[in-house]
Amino acid sequence: MSSSSNANQINEVAVRWITAAELARLTGLSEQTLANWRLADRRAGCPGGRPGYPRWRSFGRAVRYATKPNGEPEVVA
């Protein structure tokens, strides 16, 4: 296994998943803006987020956003 794949596994373990309301509070964005971005992501064929936007994932009907261990939102590269 290469060191870059090891780093990706470590990053996945360190991710904390928060709600849209929590991310809205952290960033100052509205929950509706986040919902609009998710819709645009799906329409663009980029489930989980487009580059430069917060990374998100659906867990059933619940949507969660990834944050780094320091609480900063994780952005799709």
N, CA, C and O atoms as CSV, one atom per row, in Angstrom:
chain,resi,resn,atom,element,x,y,z
A,1,MET,N,N,0.846,-1.177,0.000
A,1,MET,CA,C,0.000,0.000,0.000
A,1,MET,C,C,0.890,1.239,0.000
A,1,MET,O,O,1.863,1.303,0.752
A,2,SER,N,N,0.569,2.210,-0.827
A,2,SER,CA,C,1.397,3.401,-0.926
A,2,SER,C,C,1.111,4.349,0.231
A,2,SER,O,O,0.098,4.225,0.919
A,3,SER,N,N,2.017,5.292,0.431
A,3,SER,CA,C,1.845,6.223,1.537
A,3,SER,C,C,0.651,7.145,1.313
A,3,SER,O,O,0.020,7.570,2.281
A,4,SER,N,N,0.324,7.465,0.056
A,4,SER,CA,C,-0.823,8.345,-0.187
A,4,SER,C,C,-2.128,7.644,0.170
A,4,SER,O,O,-3.039,8.281,0.697
A,5,SER,N,N,-2.238,6.340,-0.107
A,5,SER,CA,C,-3.465,5.638,0.266
A,5,SER,C,C,-3.553,5.486,1.778
A,5,SER,O,O,-4.651,5.496,2.336
A,6,ASN,N,N,-2.406,5.344,2.453
A,6,ASN,CA,C,-2.411,5.323,3.914
A,6,ASN,C,C,-2.904,6.646,4.464
A,6,ASN,O,O,-3.666,6.670,5.430
A,7,ALA,N,N,-2.479,7.749,3.859
A,7,ALA,CA,C,-2.905,9.074,4.305
A,7,ALA,C,C,-4.399,9.241,4.119
A,7,ALA,O,O,-5.065,9.820,4.977
A,8,ASN,N,N,-4.944,8.744,3.012
A,8,ASN,CA,C,-6.378,8.840,2.777
A,8,ASN,C,C,-7.155,8.065,3.830
A,8,ASN,O,O,-8.191,8.536,4.300
A,9,GLN,N,N,-6.672,6.881,4.208
A,9,GLN,CA,C,-7.349,6.098,5.231
A,9,GLN,C,C,-7.316,6.824,6.568
A,9,GLN,O,O,-8.311,6.833,7.293
A,10,ILE,N,N,-6.194,7.426,6.899
A,10,ILE,CA,C,-6.076,8.163,8.150
A,10,ILE,C,C,-7.038,9.342,8.139
A,10,ILE,O,O,-7.700,9.608,9.142
A,11,ASN,N,N,-7.127,10.060,7.008
A,11,ASN,CA,C,-8.034,11.197,6.917
A,11,ASN,C,C,-9.479,10.759,7.095
A,11,ASN,O,O,-10.253,11.456,7.752
A,12,GLU,N,N,-9.863,9.618,6.523
A,12,GLU,CA,C,-11.238,9.134,6.668
A,12,GLU,C,C,-11.552,8.829,8.125
A,12,GLU,O,O,-12.669,9.075,8.582
A,13,VAL,N,N,-10.589,8.301,8.853
A,13,VAL,CA,C,-10.812,7.960,10.255
A,13,VAL,C,C,-10.959,9.236,11.081
A,13,VAL,O,O,-11.746,9.268,12.027
A,14,ALA,N,N,-10.212,10.287,10.738
A,14,ALA,CA,C,-10.206,11.510,11.520
A,14,ALA,C,C,-11.386,12.429,11.201
A,14,ALA,O,O,-11.558,13.450,11.866
A,15,VAL,N,N,-12.194,12.095,10.211
A,15,VAL,CA,C,-13.308,12.944,9.811
A,15,VAL,C,C,-14.426,12.866,10.837
A,15,VAL,O,O,-14.758,11.788,11.329
A,16,ARG,N,N,-14.996,14.000,11.151
A,16,ARG,CA,C,-16.180,14.081,12.010
A,16,ARG,C,C,-17.323,14.563,11.127
A,16,ARG,O,O,-17.161,15.532,10.385
A,17,TRP,N,N,-18.462,13.909,11.195
A,17,TRP,CA,C,-19.609,14.251,10.362
A,17,TRP,C,C,-20.583,15.082,11.175
A,17,TRP,O,O,-21.018,14.665,12.248
A,18,ILE,N,N,-20.934,16.287,10.655
A,18,ILE,CA,C,-21.841,17.187,11.360
A,18,ILE,C,C,-23.071,17.483,10.497
A,18,ILE,O,O,-23.063,17.237,9.291
A,19,THR,N,N,-24.108,18.001,11.110
A,19,THR,CA,C,-25.341,18.307,10.394
A,19,THR,C,C,-25.196,19.603,9.600
A,19,THR,O,O,-24.250,20.368,9.786
A,20,ALA,N,N,-26.163,19.826,8.711
A,20,ALA,CA,C,-26.186,21.070,7.926
A,20,ALA,C,C,-26.340,22.275,8.849
A,20,ALA,O,O,-25.741,23.324,8.608
A,21,ALA,N,N,-27.137,22.129,9.899
A,21,ALA,CA,C,-27.321,23.236,10.847
A,21,ALA,C,C,-26.005,23.596,11.531
A,21,ALA,O,O,-25.692,24.773,11.711
A,22,GLU,N,N,-25.235,22.573,11.912
A,22,GLU,CA,C,-23.937,22.830,12.552
A,22,GLU,C,C,-22.974,23.499,11.585
A,22,GLU,O,O,-22.269,24.437,11.957
A,23,LEU,N,N,-22.940,23.016,10.332
A,23,LEU,CA,C,-22.047,23.618,9.341
A,23,LEU,C,C,-22.472,25.049,9.043
A,23,LEU,O,O,-21.624,25.928,8.890
A,24,ALA,N,N,-23.770,25.290,8.961
A,24,ALA,CA,C,-24.263,26.647,8.713
A,24,ALA,C,C,-23.801,27.588,9.826
A,24,ALA,O,O,-23.385,28.716,9.562
A,25,ARG,N,N,-23.876,27.117,11.066
A,25,ARG,CA,C,-23.420,27.929,12.201
A,25,ARG,C,C,-21.927,28.202,12.115
A,25,ARG,O,O,-21.487,29.323,12.369
A,26,LEU,N,N,-21.135,27.177,11.755
A,26,LEU,CA,C,-19.678,27.341,11.673
A,26,LEU,C,C,-19.240,28.298,10.569
A,26,LEU,O,O,-18.295,29.069,10.740
A,27,THR,N,N,-19.938,28.240,9.434
A,27,THR,CA,C,-19.499,28.983,8.255
A,27,THR,C,C,-20.241,30.292,8.022
A,27,THR,O,O,-19.761,31.150,7.282
A,28,GLY,N,N,-21.401,30.453,8.642
A,28,GLY,CA,C,-22.201,31.645,8.398
A,28,GLY,C,C,-23.074,31.530,7.156
A,28,GLY,O,O,-23.747,32.490,6.782
A,29,LEU,N,N,-23.072,30.362,6.513
A,29,LEU,CA,C,-23.939,30.117,5.362
A,29,LEU,C,C,-25.300,29.657,5.859
A,29,LEU,O,O,-25.419,29.153,6.976
A,30,SER,N,N,-26.327,29.828,5.034
A,30,SER,CA,C,-27.647,29.341,5.430
A,30,SER,C,C,-27.767,27.856,5.080
A,30,SER,O,O,-27.061,27.355,4.205
A,31,GLU,N,N,-28.665,27.166,5.770
A,31,GLU,CA,C,-28.916,25.760,5.457
A,31,GLU,C,C,-29.468,25.622,4.044
A,31,GLU,O,O,-29.202,24.626,3.371
A,32,GLN,N,N,-30.230,26.607,3.589
A,32,GLN,CA,C,-30.779,26.554,2.235
A,32,GLN,C,C,-29.670,26.645,1.185
A,32,GLN,O,O,-29.744,25.982,0.151
A,33,THR,N,N,-28.650,27.453,1.441
A,33,THR,CA,C,-27.506,27.528,0.522
A,33,THR,C,C,-26.833,26.168,0.416
A,33,THR,O,O,-26.487,25.729,-0.680
A,34,LEU,N,N,-26.648,25.504,1.542
A,34,LEU,CA,C,-26.033,24.176,1.531
A,34,LEU,C,C,-26.893,23.188,0.755
A,34,LEU,O,O,-26.369,22.368,0.001
A,35,ALA,N,N,-28.212,23.260,0.933
A,35,ALA,CA,C,-29.124,22.378,0.191
A,35,ALA,C,C,-29.053,22.668,-1.310
A,35,ALA,O,O,-29.065,21.743,-2.122
A,36,ASN,N,N,-28.981,23.943,-1.677
A,36,ASN,CA,C,-28.858,24.306,-3.093
A,36,ASN,C,C,-27.564,23.760,-3.685
A,36,ASN,O,O,-27.554,23.270,-4.814
A,37,TRP,N,N,-26.475,23.844,-2.929
A,37,TRP,CA,C,-25.195,23.317,-3.407
A,37,TRP,C,C,-25.250,21.806,-3.578
A,37,TRP,O,O,-24.694,21.274,-4.538
A,38,ARG,N,N,-25.923,21.097,-2.647
A,38,ARG,CA,C,-26.049,19.639,-2.784
A,38,ARG,C,C,-26.818,19.286,-4.047
A,38,ARG,O,O,-26.445,18.355,-4.760
A,39,LEU,N,N,-27.889,20.019,-4.329
A,39,LEU,CA,C,-28.665,19.781,-5.543
A,39,LEU,C,C,-27.799,20.027,-6.777
A,39,LEU,O,O,-27.831,19.239,-7.722
A,40,ALA,N,N,-27.037,21.098,-6.774
A,40,ALA,CA,C,-26.146,21.391,-7.905
A,40,ALA,C,C,-25.094,20.293,-8.057
A,40,ALA,O,O,-24.733,19.929,-9.176
A,41,ASP,N,N,-24.602,19.763,-6.932
A,41,ASP,CA,C,-23.629,18.657,-6.981
A,41,ASP,C,C,-24.242,17.443,-7.664
A,41,ASP,O,O,-23.618,16.833,-8.532
A,42,ARG,N,N,-25.461,17.094,-7.275
A,42,ARG,CA,C,-26.122,15.930,-7.878
A,42,ARG,C,C,-26.364,16.148,-9.355
A,42,ARG,O,O,-26.155,15.238,-10.157
A,43,ARG,N,N,-26.800,17.332,-9.726
A,43,ARG,CA,C,-27.055,17.631,-11.139
A,43,ARG,C,C,-25.772,17.616,-11.960
A,43,ARG,O,O,-25.797,17.279,-13.144
A,44,ALA,N,N,-24.650,17.980,-11.340
A,44,ALA,CA,C,-23.357,17.983,-12.024
A,44,ALA,C,C,-22.723,16.594,-12.043
A,44,ALA,O,O,-21.655,16.402,-12.625
A,45,GLY,N,N,-23.381,15.632,-11.407
A,45,GLY,CA,C,-22.834,14.273,-11.359
A,45,GLY,C,C,-21.680,14.127,-10.398
A,45,GLY,O,O,-20.803,13.286,-10.595
A,46,CYS,N,N,-21.675,14.946,-9.353
A,46,CYS,CA,C,-20.593,14.912,-8.361
A,46,CYS,C,C,-21.160,14.628,-6.972
A,46,CYS,O,O,-21.114,15.495,-6.100
A,47,PRO,N,N,-21.695,13.425,-6.754
A,47,PRO,CA,C,-22.227,13.145,-5.418
A,47,PRO,C,C,-21.114,13.261,-4.380
A,47,PRO,O,O,-20.026,12.717,-4.571
A,48,GLY,N,N,-21.376,13.951,-3.309
A,48,GLY,CA,C,-20.359,14.150,-2.279
A,48,GLY,C,C,-19.700,15.500,-2.358
A,48,GLY,O,O,-18.984,15.888,-1.434
A,49,GLY,N,N,-19.919,16.229,-3.433
A,49,GLY,CA,C,-19.390,17.588,-3.514
A,49,GLY,C,C,-18.524,17.844,-4.726
A,49,GLY,O,O,-17.803,16.970,-5.206
A,50,ARG,N,N,-18.618,19.058,-5.198
A,50,ARG,CA,C,-17.769,19.521,-6.299
A,50,ARG,C,C,-16.502,20.120,-5.717
A,50,ARG,O,O,-16.493,20.535,-4.558
A,51,PRO,N,N,-15.425,20.174,-6.504
A,51,PRO,CA,C,-14.187,20.779,-6.004
A,51,PRO,C,C,-14.421,22.205,-5.504
A,51,PRO,O,O,-15.057,23.018,-6.175
A,52,GLY,N,N,-13.898,22.487,-4.322
A,52,GLY,CA,C,-14.030,23.803,-3.729
A,52,GLY,C,C,-15.240,23.967,-2.825
A,52,GLY,O,O,-15.411,25.018,-2.208
A,53,TYR,N,N,-16.080,22.943,-2.736
A,53,TYR,CA,C,-17.284,22.996,-1.914
A,53,TYR,C,C,-17.156,22.000,-0.763
A,53,TYR,O,O,-16.348,21.075,-0.832
A,54,PRO,N,N,-17.952,22.186,0.301
A,54,PRO,CA,C,-17.865,21.256,1.435
A,54,PRO,C,C,-18.200,19.822,1.018
A,54,PRO,O,O,-19.100,19.587,0.212
A,55,ARG,N,N,-17.447,18.859,1.593
A,55,ARG,CA,C,-17.706,17.447,1.319
A,55,ARG,C,C,-18.884,16.997,2.169
A,55,ARG,O,O,-18.938,17.271,3.368
A,56,TRP,N,N,-19.823,16.307,1.543
A,56,TRP,CA,C,-21.010,15.837,2.238
A,56,TRP,C,C,-21.318,14.406,1.846
A,56,TRP,O,O,-20.812,13.891,0.849
A,57,ARG,N,N,-22.147,13.783,2.642
A,57,ARG,CA,C,-22.548,12.399,2.384
A,57,ARG,C,C,-23.938,12.186,2.959
A,57,ARG,O,O,-24.296,12.766,3.984
A,58,SER,N,N,-24.715,11.345,2.288
A,58,SER,CA,C,-26.034,10.963,2.797
A,58,SER,C,C,-25.906,9.648,3.548
A,58,SER,O,O,-25.290,8.696,3.071
A,59,PHE,N,N,-26.493,9.619,4.718
A,59,PHE,CA,C,-26.593,8.405,5.516
A,59,PHE,C,C,-28.088,8.125,5.630
A,59,PHE,O,O,-28.745,8.579,6.567
A,60,GLY,N,N,-28.616,7.375,4.671
A,60,GLY,CA,C,-30.065,7.210,4.587
A,60,GLY,C,C,-30.658,8.541,4.158
A,60,GLY,O,O,-30.294,9.079,3.112
A,61,ARG,N,N,-31.571,9.076,4.961
A,61,ARG,CA,C,-32.160,10.380,4.661
A,61,ARG,C,C,-31.397,11.520,5.316
A,61,ARG,O,O,-31.659,12.689,5.034
A,62,ALA,N,N,-30.459,11.186,6.187
A,62,ALA,CA,C,-29.690,12.208,6.898
A,62,ALA,C,C,-28.492,12.644,6.062
A,62,ALA,O,O,-27.776,11.809,5.510
A,63,VAL,N,N,-28.281,13.940,5.974
A,63,VAL,CA,C,-27.137,14.491,5.253
A,63,VAL,C,C,-26.151,15.022,6.288
A,63,VAL,O,O,-26.531,15.726,7.223
A,64,ARG,N,N,-24.881,14.672,6.104
A,64,ARG,CA,C,-23.840,15.130,7.025
A,64,ARG,C,C,-22.676,15.703,6.226
A,64,ARG,O,O,-22.426,15.314,5.085
A,65,TYR,N,N,-21.976,16.635,6.855
A,65,TYR,CA,C,-20.828,17.296,6.244
A,65,TYR,C,C,-19.565,16.902,7.004
A,65,TYR,O,O,-19.572,16.789,8.230
A,66,ALA,N,N,-18.477,16.695,6.254
A,66,ALA,CA,C,-17.208,16.290,6.859
A,66,ALA,C,C,-16.473,17.501,7.414
A,66,ALA,O,O,-16.421,18.559,6.788
A,67,THR,N,N,-15.910,17.322,8.596
A,67,THR,CA,C,-15.044,18.347,9.169
A,67,THR,C,C,-13.725,17.702,9.563
A,67,THR,O,O,-13.654,16.505,9.838
A,68,LYS,N,N,-12.700,18.510,9.582
A,68,LYS,CA,C,-11.377,18.055,10.014
A,68,LYS,C,C,-11.379,17.956,11.537
A,68,LYS,O,O,-12.296,18.465,12.182
A,69,PRO,N,N,-10.371,17.312,12.124
A,69,PRO,CA,C,-10.334,17.180,13.585
A,69,PRO,C,C,-10.392,18.516,14.326
A,69,PRO,O,O,-10.875,18.577,15.457
A,70,ASN,N,N,-9.896,19.599,13.688
A,70,ASN,CA,C,-9.922,20.907,14.349
A,70,ASN,C,C,-11.269,21.609,14.193
A,70,ASN,O,O,-11.421,22.742,14.649
A,71,GLY,N,N,-12.264,20.951,13.548
A,71,GLY,CA,C,-13.586,21.515,13.384
A,71,GLY,C,C,-13.782,22.306,12.115
A,71,GLY,O,O,-14.892,22.760,11.834
A,72,GLU,N,N,-12.725,22.481,11.340
A,72,GLU,CA,C,-12.811,23.214,10.063
A,72,GLU,C,C,-13.492,22.347,9.009
A,72,GLU,O,O,-13.183,21.160,8.906
A,73,PRO,N,N,-14.410,22.908,8.227
A,73,PRO,CA,C,-15.076,22.110,7.181
A,73,PRO,C,C,-14.072,21.563,6.174
A,73,PRO,O,O,-13.146,22.259,5.757
A,74,GLU,N,N,-14.271,20.303,5.792
A,74,GLU,CA,C,-13.405,19.681,4.789
A,74,GLU,C,C,-13.962,20.006,3.408
A,74,GLU,O,O,-15.152,19.821,3.151
A,75,VAL,N,N,-13.092,20.492,2.520
A,75,VAL,CA,C,-13.491,20.907,1.180
A,75,VAL,C,C,-12.998,19.872,0.178
A,75,VAL,O,O,-11.894,19.346,0.314
A,76,VAL,N,N,-13.815,19.582,-0.825
A,76,VAL,CA,C,-13.427,18.635,-1.879
A,76,VAL,C,C,-12.286,19.248,-2.669
A,76,VAL,O,O,-12.353,20.406,-3.081
A,77,ALA,N,N,-11.244,18.469,-2.875
A,77,ALA,CA,C,-10.082,18.962,-3.626
A,77,ALA,C,C,-10.275,18.820,-5.110
A,77,ALA,O,O,-9.392,19.186,-5.885
